[in-house]
């Protein structure tokens, strides 16, 4: 997977616990890599990486063609200085999305499935749309007594105490 380099820019937008990246439509990487708005990208530098939902902009005052903007949440999570070089690539979906798809199909999930989902959510690997898919699937197909226990335990184990 080829990773291109862009200059990092902090964007003063509060996206409330969601990592959001901003890329200019005229950016060569946007065209060459085939990125699309609202897709997930992986951003990395110096051994650190995060996943973010991509927003495409046309306004140079937000980001220039050689820059990648990050929302306050994403910038804080990446823990690097503004202006550093970052690489971007298409993100792999979280492995636990397979469990979400199984739940959508009405299958019962294991304690390990709920643990993987909760950990991925806590580590900002899920977009709001992916979290909504999990919630809708759980509501539509229901959770049995054991699944409620597994979900509750996994939330306790993955969250702050």
DOSESE-839957 format. One record per residue: x, y, z of N, C-alpha, C in turn; residue in three letters; residue number from 0. Coordinates in Angstrom, 1 decimal, decimal comma, padded with zeros to 4 digits, m for minus. Example, Ala and Ser with C-alpha at 12.3 -4.5 7.8 and 13.67 -1.06 7.14 Angstrom:
BEGIN
+--------+--------+--------+--------+---------+--------+--------+--------+--------+--------+-----+
!  neast ! nnorth !    nup ! caeast ! canorth !   caup !  ceast ! cnorth !    cup ! residu ! num !
+--------+--------+--------+--------+---------+--------+--------+--------+--------+--------+-----+
!  013,2 ! m005,7 !  007,8 !  012,3 !  m004,5 !  007,8 !  013,2 ! m003,3 !  007,8 !    ALA !   0 !
!  012,8 ! m002,2 !  007,1 !  013,7 !  m001,1 !  007,1 !  012,9 !  000,0 !  007,9 !    SER !   1 !
+--------+--------+--------+--------+---------+--------+--------+--------+--------+--------+-----+
REM end
This chain:
BEGIN
+--------+--------+--------+--------+---------+--------+--------+--------+--------+--------+-----+
!  neast ! nnorth !    nup ! caeast ! canorth !   caup !  ceast ! cnorth !    cup ! residu ! num !
+--------+--------+--------+--------+---------+--------+--------+--------+--------+--------+-----+
!  000,8 ! m001,2 !  000,0 !  000,0 !   000,0 !  000,0 !  000,9 !  001,2 !  000,0 !    UNK !   0 !
!  000,8 !  002,1 ! m001,0 !  001,6 !   003,3 ! m001,1 !  001,1 !  004,4 ! m000,2 !    UNK !   1 !
!  002,0 !  005,0 !  000,5 !  001,6 !   006,1 !  001,3 !  002,2 !  007,4 !  000,9 !    UNK !   2 !
!  001,4 !  008,4 !  000,7 !  001,9 !   009,7 !  000,2 !  002,0 !  010,6 !  001,4 !    UNK !   3 !
!  002,8 !  011,7 !  001,3 !  003,1 !   012,6 !  002,4 !  002,4 !  013,9 !  002,2 !    UNK !   4 !
!  001,9 !  014,5 !  003,2 !  001,2 !   015,8 !  003,3 !  001,7 !  016,5 !  004,5 !    UNK !   5 !
!  001,6 !  017,8 !  004,5 !  001,9 !   018,6 !  005,7 !  000,6 !  018,7 !  006,6 !    UNK !   6 !
!  000,8 !  018,5 !  007,9 ! m000,3 !   018,4 !  008,8 ! m000,8 !  019,8 !  009,2 !    UNK !   7 !
! m002,1 !  020,0 !  009,3 ! m002,6 !   021,3 !  009,7 ! m003,7 !  021,1 !  010,7 !    UNK !   8 !
! m003,7 !  021,7 !  011,8 ! m004,8 !   021,6 !  012,8 ! m005,9 !  022,5 !  012,4 !    UNK !   9 !
! m007,1 !  021,9 !  012,4 ! m008,3 !   022,7 !  012,0 ! m009,2 !  022,8 !  013,3 !    UNK !  10 !
! m009,5 !  024,0 !  013,6 ! m010,3 !   024,3 !  014,9 ! m011,7 !  023,9 !  014,8 !    UNK !  11 !
! m012,0 !  022,7 !  014,5 ! m013,4 !   022,2 !  014,4 ! m013,5 !  021,1 !  015,4 !    UNK !  12 !
! m014,5 !  021,2 !  016,3 ! m014,8 !   020,2 !  017,3 ! m015,8 !  019,2 !  016,7 !    UNK !  13 !
! m015,3 !  018,0 !  016,5 ! m016,2 !   016,9 !  015,8 ! m016,7 !  015,9 !  016,9 !    UNK !  14 !
! m016,7 !  016,3 !  018,1 ! m017,2 !   015,5 !  019,2 ! m016,9 !  014,0 !  019,1 !    UNK !  15 !
! m015,7 !  013,7 !  019,5 ! m015,2 !   012,3 !  019,6 ! m015,1 !  011,6 !  018,3 !    UNK !  16 !
! m015,1 !  012,3 !  017,2 ! m014,9 !   011,6 !  015,9 ! m013,7 !  012,2 !  015,2 !    UNK !  17 !
! m012,8 !  011,3 !  014,8 ! m011,6 !   011,8 !  014,0 ! m012,1 !  012,1 !  012,6 !    UNK !  18 !
! m011,8 !  013,4 !  012,2 ! m012,2 !   013,9 !  010,9 ! m011,0 !  014,5 !  010,3 !    UNK !  19 !
! m010,7 !  014,2 !  009,0 ! m009,6 !   014,7 !  008,2 ! m010,2 !  015,5 !  007,1 !    UNK !  20 !
! m009,4 !  016,5 !  006,7 ! m009,8 !   017,4 !  005,6 ! m008,8 !  017,4 !  004,5 !    UNK !  21 !
! m009,2 !  017,1 !  003,3 ! m008,3 !   017,1 !  002,2 ! m008,8 !  017,9 !  001,0 !    UNK !  22 !
! m008,0 !  018,7 !  000,4 ! m008,4 !   019,6 ! m000,7 ! m008,7 !  018,8 ! m001,9 !    UNK !  23 !
! m009,8 !  019,1 ! m002,6 ! m010,2 !   018,4 ! m003,8 ! m009,1 !  018,4 ! m004,9 !    UNK !  24 !
! m008,3 !  019,5 ! m005,0 ! m007,3 !   019,6 ! m006,0 ! m006,0 !  018,9 ! m005,6 !    UNK !  25 !
! m006,0 !  018,3 ! m004,4 ! m004,8 !   017,6 ! m004,0 ! m004,5 !  016,4 ! m004,9 !    UNK !  26 !
! m003,3 !  016,3 ! m005,3 ! m002,9 !   015,2 ! m006,2 ! m003,2 !  013,8 ! m005,6 !    UNK !  27 !
! m002,9 !  013,7 ! m004,3 ! m003,1 !   012,4 ! m003,6 ! m004,6 !  012,1 ! m003,6 !    UNK !  28 !
! m005,5 !  013,1 ! m003,5 ! m006,9 !   012,8 ! m003,5 ! m007,3 !  012,1 ! m004,9 !    UNK !  29 !
! m006,8 !  012,7 ! m005,9 ! m007,1 !   012,1 ! m007,3 ! m006,4 !  010,8 ! m007,5 !    UNK !  30 !
! m005,1 !  010,7 ! m007,3 ! m004,4 !   009,5 ! m007,6 ! m004,8 !  008,3 ! m006,8 !    UNK !  31 !
! m005,0 !  008,5 ! m005,5 ! m005,4 !   007,4 ! m004,6 ! m006,9 !  007,1 ! m004,7 !    UNK !  32 !
! m007,7 !  007,9 ! m005,3 ! m009,1 !   007,7 ! m005,4 ! m009,9 !  007,8 ! m004,1 !    UNK !  33 !
! m009,4 !  008,7 ! m003,2 ! m010,2 !   008,9 ! m002,0 ! m011,5 !  009,5 ! m002,3 !    UNK !  34 !
! m012,5 !  009,2 ! m001,4 ! m013,8 !   009,7 ! m001,6 ! m014,3 !  010,3 ! m000,3 !    UNK !  35 !
! m015,1 !  011,3 ! m000,3 ! m015,6 !   012,0 !  000,9 ! m016,4 !  010,9 !  001,7 !    UNK !  36 !
! m016,2 !  011,0 !  003,0 ! m016,8 !   010,2 !  004,0 ! m016,2 !  008,7 !  004,1 !    UNK !  37 !
! m015,1 !  008,5 !  003,3 ! m014,4 !   007,2 !  003,4 ! m013,4 !  007,4 !  004,6 !    UNK !  38 !
! m013,0 !  006,2 !  005,1 ! m012,0 !   006,3 !  006,2 ! m010,6 !  006,2 !  005,6 !    UNK !  39 !
! m009,7 !  007,0 !  006,2 ! m008,3 !   007,0 !  005,8 ! m007,5 !  006,7 !  007,1 !    UNK !  40 !
! m006,3 !  006,2 !  006,8 ! m005,3 !   006,0 !  007,9 ! m004,3 !  007,1 !  007,8 !    UNK !  41 !
! m004,0 !  007,7 !  008,9 ! m003,0 !   008,8 !  008,9 ! m001,9 !  008,4 !  009,8 !    UNK !  42 !
! m000,6 !  008,5 !  009,3 !  000,5 !   008,0 !  010,2 !  001,7 !  008,9 !  010,0 !    UNK !  43 !
!  002,5 !  008,9 !  011,1 !  003,7 !   009,6 !  011,1 !  004,5 !  009,1 !  012,4 !    UNK !  44 !
!  005,8 !  009,0 !  012,2 !  006,7 !   008,6 !  013,3 !  006,2 !  007,5 !  014,2 !    UNK !  45 !
!  005,6 !  006,4 !  013,6 !  005,2 !   005,3 !  014,3 !  003,8 !  005,4 !  015,0 !    UNK !  46 !
!  003,2 !  006,6 !  014,8 !  001,8 !   006,8 !  015,4 !  000,9 !  006,8 !  014,2 !    UNK !  47 !
! m000,4 !  006,3 !  014,5 ! m001,4 !   006,4 !  013,4 ! m002,8 !  006,5 !  014,0 !    UNK !  48 !
! m003,7 !  007,0 !  013,2 ! m005,1 !   007,1 !  013,6 ! m005,9 !  006,9 !  012,4 !    UNK !  49 !
! m007,2 !  006,5 !  012,6 ! m008,1 !   006,5 !  011,5 ! m009,0 !  007,7 !  011,6 !    UNK !  50 !
! m009,4 !  008,2 !  010,4 ! m010,3 !   009,4 !  010,4 ! m011,2 !  009,3 !  009,2 !    UNK !  51 !
! m012,4 !  009,9 !  009,3 ! m013,4 !   010,0 !  008,2 ! m012,9 !  011,2 !  007,4 !    UNK !  52 !
! m012,9 !  011,1 !  006,1 ! m012,4 !   012,1 !  005,2 ! m013,5 !  013,0 !  004,7 !    UNK !  53 !
! m013,2 !  014,3 !  004,9 ! m014,1 !   015,3 !  004,3 ! m013,3 !  016,0 !  003,2 !    UNK !  54 !
! m013,9 !  016,3 !  002,1 ! m013,2 !   016,9 !  000,9 ! m013,6 !  018,4 !  000,9 !    UNK !  55 !
! m012,7 !  019,3 !  000,8 ! m013,0 !   020,7 !  000,8 ! m012,5 !  021,4 ! m000,5 !    UNK !  56 !
! m013,0 !  022,5 ! m000,8 ! m012,6 !   023,3 ! m002,0 ! m012,1 !  024,7 ! m001,6 !    UNK !  57 !
! m012,0 !  024,9 ! m000,3 ! m011,6 !   026,2 !  000,2 ! m010,2 !  026,2 !  000,7 !    UNK !  58 !
! m009,3 !  027,0 !  000,1 ! m007,9 !   027,0 !  000,4 ! m007,6 !  027,5 !  001,9 !    UNK !  59 !
! m008,6 !  028,3 !  002,4 ! m008,4 !   028,8 !  003,8 ! m008,6 !  027,6 !  004,8 !    UNK !  60 !
! m009,2 !  026,5 !  004,4 ! m009,3 !   025,4 !  005,3 ! m008,0 !  024,5 !  005,2 !    UNK !  61 !
! m007,7 !  024,0 !  004,0 ! m006,4 !   023,3 !  003,7 ! m006,0 !  023,6 !  002,3 !    UNK !  62 !
! m004,7 !  023,6 !  002,1 ! m004,2 !   023,7 !  000,7 ! m004,1 !  022,3 !  000,1 !    UNK !  63 !
! m003,7 !  022,3 ! m001,2 ! m003,6 !   021,0 ! m001,9 ! m002,5 !  020,1 ! m001,3 !    UNK !  64 !
! m001,5 !  020,7 ! m000,6 ! m000,4 !   019,8 ! m000,1 ! m000,6 !  019,6 !  001,4 !    UNK !  65 !
! m001,7 !  019,9 !  002,0 ! m002,0 !   019,7 !  003,4 ! m003,1 !  018,7 !  003,7 !    UNK !  66 !
! m003,0 !  018,2 !  004,9 ! m004,1 !   017,4 !  005,5 ! m004,5 !  018,0 !  006,8 !    UNK !  67 !
! m005,7 !  018,4 !  006,8 ! m006,3 !   019,0 !  008,1 ! m006,9 !  018,0 !  009,0 !    UNK !  68 !
! m006,7 !  018,2 !  010,3 ! m007,3 !   017,3 !  011,2 ! m008,2 !  018,1 !  012,2 !    UNK !  69 !
! m009,3 !  017,5 !  012,6 ! m010,2 !   018,1 !  013,6 ! m009,5 !  018,1 !  014,9 !    UNK !  70 !
! m010,0 !  018,8 !  015,9 ! m009,4 !   018,9 !  017,2 ! m009,2 !  017,5 !  017,8 !    UNK !  71 !
! m010,3 !  016,7 !  017,7 ! m010,2 !   015,3 !  018,3 ! m009,1 !  014,5 !  017,6 !    UNK !  72 !
! m009,0 !  014,5 !  016,3 ! m008,0 !   013,7 !  015,6 ! m006,6 !  014,3 !  015,9 !    UNK !  73 !
! m006,4 !  015,6 !  015,9 ! m005,1 !   016,2 !  016,2 ! m004,6 !  015,8 !  017,5 !    UNK !  74 !
! m005,5 !  015,9 !  018,5 ! m005,2 !   015,5 !  019,9 ! m004,8 !  014,0 !  020,0 !    UNK !  75 !
! m005,5 !  013,2 !  019,3 ! m005,2 !   011,8 !  019,4 ! m003,9 !  011,4 !  018,7 !    UNK !  76 !
! m003,6 !  012,1 !  017,6 ! m002,3 !   011,7 !  016,9 ! m001,1 !  012,2 !  017,7 !    UNK !  77 !
! m001,2 !  013,2 !  018,5 ! m000,2 !   013,7 !  019,4 !  001,1 !  014,1 !  018,6 !    UNK !  78 !
!  001,0 !  014,9 !  017,6 !  002,2 !   015,4 !  016,9 !  002,1 !  016,9 !  016,7 !    UNK !  79 !
!  003,1 !  017,6 !  016,2 !  003,1 !   019,0 !  016,0 !  002,5 !  019,4 !  014,7 !    UNK !  80 !
!  001,9 !  020,5 !  014,6 !  001,4 !   021,0 !  013,4 !  002,5 !  021,3 !  012,4 !    UNK !  81 !
!  002,3 !  021,0 !  011,1 !  003,4 !   021,2 !  010,2 !  004,2 !  020,0 !  009,9 !    UNK !  82 !
!  004,1 !  018,9 !  010,7 !  004,9 !   017,7 !  010,5 !  004,4 !  017,0 !  009,2 !    UNK !  83 !
!  005,2 !  016,1 !  008,7 !  004,7 !   015,4 !  007,5 !  004,0 !  014,1 !  008,0 !    UNK !  84 !
!  002,9 !  013,9 !  007,3 !  002,0 !   012,7 !  007,6 !  001,8 !  011,9 !  006,3 !    UNK !  85 !
!  001,6 !  010,7 !  006,4 !  001,2 !   009,8 !  005,3 ! m000,2 !  009,4 !  005,4 !    UNK !  86 !
! m000,9 !  009,3 !  004,3 ! m002,3 !   008,9 !  004,2 ! m002,4 !  007,7 !  003,3 !    UNK !  87 !
! m003,4 !  006,8 !  003,7 ! m003,7 !   005,7 !  002,9 ! m005,1 !  005,3 !  003,2 !    UNK !  88 !
! m005,7 !  004,5 !  002,3 ! m007,0 !   003,9 !  002,5 ! m007,0 !  003,1 !  003,8 !    UNK !  89 !
! m008,0 !  003,2 !  004,7 ! m008,0 !   002,4 !  005,9 ! m008,7 !  001,1 !  005,7 !    UNK !  90 !
! m008,2 !  000,1 !  006,4 ! m008,8 !  m001,2 !  006,5 ! m010,0 ! m001,1 !  007,4 !    UNK !  91 !
! m011,1 ! m001,7 !  007,2 ! m012,2 !  m001,7 !  008,1 ! m011,8 ! m002,4 !  009,4 !    UNK !  92 !
! m012,3 ! m002,0 !  010,6 ! m012,0 !  m002,7 !  011,8 ! m012,4 ! m004,2 !  011,6 !    UNK !  93 !
! m011,6 ! m005,1 !  012,2 ! m011,9 !  m006,5 !  012,1 ! m013,2 ! m006,9 !  012,7 !    UNK !  94 !
! m013,6 ! m006,1 !  013,7 ! m014,8 !  m006,5 !  014,4 ! m016,1 ! m006,2 !  013,6 !    UNK !  95 !
! m015,9 ! m005,5 !  012,5 ! m017,1 !  m005,2 !  011,6 ! m017,7 ! m006,5 !  011,1 !    UNK !  96 !
! m016,9 ! m007,6 !  011,0 ! m017,5 !  m008,9 !  010,6 ! m018,5 ! m009,3 !  011,6 !    UNK !  97 !
! m018,3 ! m009,1 !  012,9 ! m019,3 !  m009,4 !  013,9 ! m020,5 ! m008,5 !  013,8 !    UNK !  98 !
! m020,4 ! m007,3 !  013,5 ! m021,5 !  m006,4 !  013,2 ! m022,3 ! m006,9 !  012,1 !    UNK !  99 !
! m021,7 ! m007,3 !  011,0 ! m022,4 !  m007,9 !  009,8 ! m023,2 ! m009,1 !  010,2 !    UNK ! 100 !
! m022,5 ! m010,0 !  011,1 ! m023,2 !  m011,2 !  011,5 ! m024,5 ! m010,8 !  012,3 !    UNK ! 101 !
! m024,3 ! m009,8 !  013,2 ! m025,5 !  m009,3 !  014,0 ! m026,6 ! m008,8 !  013,1 !    UNK ! 102 !
! m026,2 ! m008,1 !  012,1 ! m027,2 !  m007,6 !  011,1 ! m028,0 ! m008,7 !  010,5 !    UNK ! 103 !
! m027,3 ! m009,8 !  010,3 ! m027,9 !  m011,0 !  009,7 ! m028,7 ! m011,9 !  010,8 !    UNK ! 104 !
! m028,7 ! m011,4 !  012,0 ! m029,5 !  m012,0 !  013,0 ! m028,8 ! m013,0 !  013,9 !    UNK ! 105 !
! m027,5 ! m013,1 !  013,7 ! m026,7 !  m014,1 !  014,5 ! m026,5 ! m013,6 !  015,9 !    UNK ! 106 !
! m026,3 ! m014,6 !  016,8 ! m025,9 !  m014,3 !  018,2 ! m024,4 ! m014,1 !  018,2 !    UNK ! 107 !
! m024,0 ! m013,0 !  019,0 ! m022,6 !  m012,7 !  019,1 ! m022,0 ! m013,3 !  020,4 !    UNK ! 108 !
! m020,7 ! m013,6 !  020,4 ! m020,0 !  m014,1 !  021,6 ! m019,4 ! m013,0 !  022,4 !    UNK ! 109 !
! m018,9 ! m013,3 !  023,6 ! m018,3 !  m012,4 !  024,5 ! m017,1 ! m011,8 !  023,8 !    UNK ! 110 !
! m016,3 ! m012,6 !  023,0 ! m015,2 !  m012,1 !  022,2 ! m015,6 ! m011,1 !  021,2 !    UNK ! 111 !
! m016,7 ! m011,3 !  020,5 ! m017,2 !  m010,4 !  019,5 ! m017,5 ! m009,0 !  020,1 !    UNK ! 112 !
! m018,2 ! m009,0 !  021,3 ! m018,6 !  m007,8 !  021,9 ! m017,3 ! m007,1 !  022,5 !    UNK ! 113 !
! m016,4 ! m007,8 !  022,9 ! m015,1 !  m007,2 !  023,4 ! m014,4 ! m006,6 !  022,2 !    UNK ! 114 !
! m014,3 ! m007,2 !  021,1 ! m013,6 !  m006,6 !  019,9 ! m014,3 ! m005,4 !  019,5 !    UNK ! 115 !
! m015,7 ! m005,4 !  019,4 ! m016,4 !  m004,2 !  019,0 ! m016,2 ! m003,1 !  020,0 !    UNK ! 116 !
! m016,3 ! m003,3 !  021,3 ! m016,1 !  m002,3 !  022,3 ! m014,7 ! m001,7 !  022,2 !    UNK ! 117 !
! m013,7 ! m002,5 !  022,1 ! m012,3 !  m002,0 !  022,0 ! m012,1 ! m001,2 !  020,8 !    UNK ! 118 !
! m012,7 ! m001,6 !  019,6 ! m012,5 !  m000,8 !  018,4 ! m013,2 !  000,5 !  018,5 !    UNK ! 119 !
! m014,4 !  000,5 !  019,2 ! m015,1 !   001,8 !  019,4 ! m014,3 !  002,7 !  020,3 !    UNK ! 120 !
! m013,8 !  002,2 !  021,4 ! m013,0 !   002,9 !  022,4 ! m011,7 !  003,5 !  021,8 !    UNK ! 121 !
! m011,2 !  002,8 !  020,8 ! m009,9 !   003,2 !  020,2 ! m010,2 !  004,0 !  018,9 !    UNK ! 122 !
! m011,4 !  004,5 !  018,7 ! m011,8 !   005,4 !  017,6 ! m011,6 !  004,7 !  016,2 !    UNK ! 123 !
! m011,8 !  003,4 !  016,1 ! m011,7 !   002,8 !  014,8 ! m013,0 !  002,7 !  014,1 !    UNK ! 124 !
! m014,1 !  003,0 !  014,8 ! m015,4 !   003,1 !  014,2 ! m015,8 !  004,5 !  013,9 !    UNK ! 125 !
! m016,4 !  004,7 !  012,7 ! m017,0 !   006,0 !  012,4 ! m018,4 !  006,0 !  013,1 !    UNK ! 126 !
! m019,0 !  007,2 !  013,1 ! m020,4 !   007,3 !  013,7 ! m021,3 !  006,4 !  012,9 !    UNK ! 127 !
! m021,2 !  006,3 !  011,6 ! m022,1 !   005,4 !  010,8 ! m021,9 !  003,9 !  011,2 !    UNK ! 128 !
! m020,7 !  003,5 !  011,4 ! m020,4 !   002,1 !  011,8 ! m021,0 !  001,8 !  013,2 !    UNK ! 129 !
! m020,9 !  002,8 !  014,1 ! m021,5 !   002,6 !  015,4 ! m023,0 !  002,5 !  015,3 !    UNK ! 130 !
! m023,6 !  003,4 !  014,5 ! m025,0 !   003,3 !  014,2 ! m025,4 !  002,0 !  013,7 !    UNK ! 131 !
! m024,7 !  001,4 !  012,8 ! m025,0 !   000,1 !  012,2 ! m025,0 ! m001,0 !  013,3 !    UNK ! 132 !
! m024,1 ! m000,9 !  014,2 ! m024,0 !  m001,8 !  015,4 ! m025,3 ! m001,7 !  016,3 !    UNK ! 133 !
! m025,6 ! m000,4 !  016,6 ! m026,8 !  m000,2 !  017,4 ! m028,1 ! m000,6 !  016,8 !    UNK ! 134 !
! m028,2 ! m000,3 !  015,5 ! m029,4 !  m000,6 !  014,8 ! m029,6 ! m002,2 !  014,7 !    UNK ! 135 !
! m028,4 ! m002,8 !  014,4 ! m028,5 !  m004,3 !  014,3 ! m028,8 ! m004,9 !  015,6 !    UNK ! 136 !
! m028,3 ! m004,4 !  016,7 ! m028,6 !  m004,9 !  018,1 ! m030,1 ! m004,6 !  018,4 !    UNK ! 137 !
! m030,6 ! m003,5 !  018,0 ! m032,0 !  m003,2 !  018,3 ! m032,9 ! m004,0 !  017,4 !    UNK ! 138 !
! m032,6 ! m004,2 !  016,2 ! m033,5 !  m004,9 !  015,2 ! m033,6 ! m006,4 !  015,6 !    UNK ! 139 !
! m032,4 ! m007,0 !  015,8 ! m032,4 !  m008,4 !  016,0 ! m032,5 ! m008,7 !  017,5 !    UNK ! 140 !
! m032,3 ! m007,7 !  018,3 ! m032,4 !  m007,9 !  019,8 ! m031,1 ! m008,6 !  020,3 !    UNK ! 141 !
! m030,9 ! m008,4 !  021,6 ! m029,8 !  m009,1 !  022,4 ! m030,5 ! m010,0 !  023,4 !    UNK ! 142 !
! m030,0 ! m011,2 !  023,4 ! m030,5 !  m012,2 !  024,4 ! m029,8 ! m011,8 !  025,8 !    UNK ! 143 !
! m030,2 ! m012,5 !  026,8 ! m029,6 !  m012,2 !  028,1 ! m028,1 ! m012,3 !  028,2 !    UNK ! 144 !
! m027,5 ! m013,4 !  027,6 ! m026,1 !  m013,5 !  027,6 ! m025,4 ! m012,4 !  026,8 !    UNK ! 145 !
! m026,0 ! m012,0 !  025,7 ! m025,4 !  m010,9 !  024,9 ! m025,4 ! m009,6 !  025,7 !    UNK ! 146 !
! m026,5 ! m009,3 !  026,4 ! m026,5 !  m008,1 !  027,2 ! m025,4 ! m008,1 !  028,3 !    UNK ! 147 !
! m025,2 ! m009,3 !  028,9 ! m024,1 !  m009,4 !  029,8 ! m022,8 ! m009,2 !  029,2 !    UNK ! 148 !
! m022,5 ! m009,8 !  028,0 ! m021,3 !  m009,7 !  027,3 ! m021,0 ! m008,2 !  026,9 !    UNK ! 149 !
! m022,0 ! m007,6 !  026,4 ! m021,9 !  m006,2 !  026,0 ! m021,6 ! m005,3 !  027,2 !    UNK ! 150 !
! m022,3 ! m005,5 !  028,3 ! m022,0 !  m004,7 !  029,5 ! m020,6 ! m004,9 !  030,0 !    UNK ! 151 !
! m020,2 ! m006,1 !  030,1 ! m018,8 !  m006,4 !  030,5 ! m017,8 ! m005,8 !  029,6 !    UNK ! 152 !
! m018,0 ! m006,0 !  028,3 ! m017,0 !  m005,4 !  027,3 ! m016,9 ! m003,9 !  027,4 !    UNK ! 153 !
! m018,0 ! m003,2 !  027,7 ! m018,0 !  m001,8 !  027,8 ! m017,3 ! m001,4 !  029,1 !    UNK ! 154 !
! m017,5 ! m002,1 !  030,1 ! m016,7 !  m001,8 !  031,4 ! m015,2 ! m002,0 !  031,2 !    UNK ! 155 !
! m014,8 ! m003,1 !  030,5 ! m013,4 !  m003,4 !  030,3 ! m012,7 ! m002,5 !  029,3 !    UNK ! 156 !
! m013,5 ! m001,9 !  028,4 ! m012,8 !  m001,1 !  027,4 ! m012,9 !  000,4 !  027,7 !    UNK ! 157 !
! m013,7 !  000,8 !  028,6 ! m013,9 !   002,2 !  028,9 ! m013,0 !  002,6 !  030,1 !    UNK ! 158 !
! m013,1 !  003,9 !  030,4 ! m012,5 !   004,5 !  031,6 ! m013,3 !  004,1 !  032,8 !    UNK ! 159 !
! m012,6 !  003,8 !  033,9 ! m013,2 !   003,5 !  035,2 ! m013,0 !  004,6 !  036,2 !    UNK ! 160 !
+--------+--------+--------+--------+---------+--------+--------+--------+--------+--------+-----+
REM end
